[in-house]
């Protein structure tokens, strides 16, 4: 539940097991490990929206995320992240930032403590990129 993250910075990332960006799970786990003790939240949202790259169910998704990449941050059930049938979070994000909607897997939304979108990072931006880590640190300190 997103309500469980109220008042905390949160990174929401749409994921896929068979994507060229799937190795980003390792970087996501790295920043989760680095920042979670300071109140940072992260949620992976598996999606099959782009190129059919998340065809499996919960067991297959867990096998990739948890067993192959040792992910310990929360992973939701598979969801639609684009278009009219998108999960309500993604519909809200598209209204709030219409130019920053997911165009592929591993699109990242950083929400500030206030619950608003603080920043958006497209798929090609690695989770461990200095821009992402600096934005998370700022969100944790309340300067965003």
HUNOR-V277127 format. One record per backbone hydrogen bond with DSSP energy under -0.5 kcal/mol. NH is the residue of the N-H (numbers start at 0). CO is the residue of the C=O. Records with the same first field share a line. If there is no record, write none. Layout:
# HUNOR-V277127
NH=CO + CO
This chain:
# HUNOR-V277127
3=0
4=1
5=2
6=112
7=4
9=110
10=40
11=9 + 108
12=10 + 42
13=106
14=44
17=52
18=15
21=18
23=20
24=21
25=22
26=22
27=23
28=24
29=25
30=26
31=27
32=28
33=29
34=30
35=31
37=34
38=35
39=34
40=8
42=10
43=73
44=12
45=43
46=14
50=48
51=47
52=49
60=56
61=57
62=58
63=59
64=60
65=61
66=61
67=62 + 63
68=63
69=65
70=64
73=41
75=43
78=45
85=82
86=79
89=86
90=86
91=87
92=88
93=89
94=90
95=91
96=92
99=96
100=97
105=13
106=103
107=120
108=11
109=118
110=9 + 108
111=115
114=111
117=109
118=109
120=107
124=121
125=123
128=125
131=128
132=128
133=129
134=130
135=131
136=132
137=133
138=134
139=135
140=136
141=137
142=137
143=137
